[in-house]
Amino acid sequence: MLSYDIKQGPILIGFRGNGSGHAIVGQKLLKNNRYLDEYRIEIYDNNYPGVYKNIEVEEYQDVDGKIQLLMDSKKL
């Protein structure tokens, strides 16, 4: 899960499954002004040089009160 650490600078985001994996770099955290619990993370993917894309994440609060960002893998 992602935390607000992305506000400190770029972070590495890794995906894995079915015996393979891939990594992208989160560049910016952008809050959705319409839906306050939704964000977009501007990402850089080295498979697409020079192209910036976004992934959508939703905010939730875990049992310890820490805010987390959760990505729906079905949207990938």
Backbone hydrogen bonds, N-H to C=O, Kabsch-Sander energy under -0.5 kcal/mol:
donor,donor_aa,acceptor,acceptor_aa,energy
2,L,69,L,-1.6
6,I,3,S,-1.0
7,K,4,Y,-2.2
8,Q,5,D,-2.3
9,G,6,I,-1.0
11,I,26,G,-1.7
13,I,24,I,-3.0
15,F,22,H,-3.0
17,G,20,S,-2.7
20,S,17,G,-1.7
22,H,15,F,-2.3
24,I,13,I,-2.7
25,V,44,Y,-2.6
26,G,11,I,-3.0
26,G,24,I,-0.5
27,Q,42,E,-3.8
28,K,42,E,-1.1
30,L,28,K,-0.6
30,L,40,R,-3.4
31,K,29,L,-0.5
32,N,38,E,-2.7
33,N,31,K,-0.6
36,L,34,R,-0.6
38,E,35,Y,-2.1
39,Y,57,V,-2.9
40,R,30,L,-3.0
41,I,55,I,-2.8
42,E,28,K,-2.3
42,E,40,R,-0.6
43,I,53,K,-3.6
44,Y,25,V,-2.5
45,D,51,V,-0.7
48,Y,45,D,-2.6
51,V,48,Y,-1.9
53,K,43,I,-2.0
55,I,41,I,-1.7
57,V,39,Y,-2.5
58,E,70,L,-2.7
59,E,37,D,-3.6
60,Y,68,Q,-2.2
62,D,60,Y,-0.5
62,D,66,K,-2.7
65,G,62,D,-2.2
68,Q,60,Y,-3.1
69,L,2,L,-2.5
70,L,58,E,-3.1
73,S,71,M,-0.8
75,K,72,D,-2.1
76,L,73,S,-1.2
